[in-house]
Amino acid sequence: IFNVGSDDKITVSSIADILIQELGLRNVERNYIDNHNGRGWTGDIKEFLLDSSKIKKFGWTPKYNSKDAVIQTVRDFLKTIDRK
């Protein structure tokens, strides 16, 4: 069993920024509610970073960092919508 992930972290706010930009949204209003010390709900984790060191021993390296992976995912998704 291997963890596969990037070597960096990304915030939810950064993901929201990418979505707003890639979707061409304007005048987006954000509401931040933090009743759980940076967590979305009781028991939620504040940060998540997979340890990919085991698979890297076999020469694997991530193709994208977190930001680029989110951008690529949104763009690929938008392509599937355009086809319908």
N, C-alpha and C positions, 0 to 999 in steps of 0.2 A: 504494500500500500504506500502510495506516494502523495504528498501534498504538492500541488502545482499552483504557483502563484507568482506574483511580481515581488520585487525586493523592496517595494515602497508602500506607503499608505496614502489614502486619499480621504478627504473629509466629505461628509454628506453635502455640505454647502458647495464644495467644488464640483461634486457630481451634479447638483442642481444647476450650477453655472453652465456646465457643459450642455446639459439638456436644454436650457433656455437658449443658449447660443445655437446649437445644432438644429433645434426645432424652429428657430427664427421667431421666438416669442418676444413680445414687447410689453412693457408696463406690468411686469410680473411682481406681485407683492408677496413677500415671504413673511410668515409668522413663526417665530421661534418660541417654542415652549420647552422649558427645561425644569422639570420638577424632580428630576432623578439624577442630578449631578453629572450632566453630560450624556446620560443614557436616555434612550427613547421611552423605556418603561422599566419597571422593577425587574431586575434579572438580566436586562440587556447588557451587552458588552460595550465598552467605550471605544475600544480600538480592536482591530482584527488584522493579524498579519500571519500568513501561513509560513511555516518553516520548510522551505524547499531544498534544504541542504542535502537530504538523502538522495533525491533524484539528480541533483547537480553533480554528484559523485560519478554519475554515468555520462556526464557531458551535456546534460540538458541545460538550457538557459531560457529565460522568458523572452518572448518576442516583443512584448509591449510592457511599458510601465503602466501603473494603474490609470493615469489620466488618458493615455493613448488607447488603452483597452476599452475604456468607457466610450471614448469618441468613436472608435471603430465599431463597437457594438451598436451604438445609436445609428450610425450611418448604414450599417448592414441591415438593421431593422427597417429603416426608412426605405431602403431599396425593395424590401419585400412588400411594403405597403404600396409602393409605386407600381408594382406588377399587377396588383389586384384591381 
